[in-house]
Every structure is written in C-alpha cells, then in structure tokens.
Amino acid sequence: MKTSIIIPSRLASTRLPQKPLAEILGKSLIMRVYDQASKINDVDVIVATDHESIAEHVSRNGGKVVLTSVNHPSGTDRVAEVAAKTNSDIIINLQGDEPLVDPNQIKELIELMHRPEVHIGTQCKLIEDGDTLFDYNIVKVVKDYHDRALFFSRQAIPALRDLPYEKWMSNMAYFRHIGMYGFKRDTLLQLRSLAQTSYEKAESLEQLRWLQHGFSVHCMETNYNSMGVDTPEDLEKVRNYLITEMFR
C-alpha cells in the first residue's frame, strides 16, 4: 500500500516564535523531522505548511512541500488538504515538532495501518511516573480488549475511586497518548466534514471528535520515546541531547 508521511507545520507559536525554523546544531527543526521521516524506504514525505517562509526553506533544503490554506483549524485538516492531492492509501500525520522521532516508531504505525480493519491508528506508551500521570499537558488514553481507544483525556483515567493517588500506578496500568496518527486516506477525507463535539471542546482534543462521531481509533503500544519542542527550554534540551550523542 502506498504511504505518504505528511508533516503539518505552522509558523505561529506563542511559546516559541517561528518554531519550525528554529536552528538545532546547524539544521532547522522542521528539516530534522523531515530527515528522520525520509530514512524510511518507499514512502513519500511532504511538509504541509501555511507559510511561504517555511515552504521556501524546506524547498531550498531539498524537501518536498505543499503550501496550504491558512484557515485550517487543526493540523489534521492541513494534512487532509494535502492527502486529497495524493494517491496514497495510507497517510501518516507526523508532528512537525518531533526532531528526534525514531524512524522505527513511524514504521510501527505504518505496519498497523496495513491491517484492513484499522482506519485510524495511533500509539500509546506505558506511564511510569506519577508526575506524568497527573500532568494535564500529557494526554492519557484508555482502550478496549481489541486496542481500540475508549477515551482520551487530560485527566488520569481510569480513576481508582477507593485508593489514594499514590497507589494508583501500582494497581492499574496507565498509558500516555503519543500524538502521531495514521489514516486510511478515504477515512481522513471523511473526518474533514465532522462537526466539533462537546467532548472535543471540553478537553481540547480533536481525536474525541472522531470517537464521538463513531469512528474507531486503534491504539498500539510502543516502547519508543521522543522529545517534542514547544518552548525555548525544550529546544535547548534537544540541542544538549544531540551534543551528548555526538561525543558518546
């Protein structure tokens, strides 16, 4: 099945201005993500952006880029605009702020998307510390016996009513959501027409729109970890990590 990895990229960022173009040891953030995705054989890698400066930068550095509408409410909508112009069967929505993403993690998701019953796929990772479990900025997921997501929440779910917080992790496995998605192309194009839902608005999580409209989201467990960049501090962490790796 033909696969495209589409990387949505916006210039606007309140916590880190011009984030996609931020320099990391001589290479921009967006090109580091692009280069990681390009290590996978037999896929088409495309940056989807609403800003001319990003488009020019990616093109100048040898990347494939499509300039999209500036009116998309989400990265998924931006990815869908580009997907509609491709003939790929599988679309991977790879976040543009994950410069250290492991190509093998992307491959895992591509393999999941080859299953005929999977129309939307994503990943989760076992939570191993309480700070992560109770951090509202980290999205959690619960799933059924067939690895289909039941709900995503910023809250720690499920709540263990009769136990104090410090005992939750020793009595229940909790999973954080990894925000990379796979779609069958036709399903992705259907998602564009869905109206926002009450759960989505409450949690500010667009994947709840899909669940509330009756779409299944398969959620596979991964052991890979990554380091997203949202702030100047995150950017410095990535730089320091890469410097350490260079001298290891």
Secondary structure as UniProt FT lines:
FT   STRAND          3..9
FT   TURN            17..18
FT   HELIX           19..21
FT   STRAND          23..24
FT   TURN            25..26
FT   STRAND          27..28
FT   HELIX           29..37
FT   TURN            38..39
FT   TURN            41..42
FT   STRAND          43..49
FT   HELIX           52..60
FT   TURN            61..62
FT   STRAND          65..67
FT   HELIX           75..83
FT   TURN            84..85
FT   STRAND          90..93
FT   TURN            96..97
FT   TURN            99..100
FT   HELIX           103..113
FT   TURN            116..117
FT   STRAND          120..126
FT   HELIX           130..133
FT   TURN            136..137
FT   STRAND          140..143
FT   TURN            145..146
FT   STRAND          148..153
FT   TURN            161..162
FT   HELIX           165..167
FT   TURN            168..171
FT   STRAND          175..184
FT   HELIX           185..191
FT   TURN            192..193
FT   HELIX           198..203
FT   HELIX           207..212
FT   TURN            213..214
FT   STRAND          218..221
FT   HELIX           232..246
//
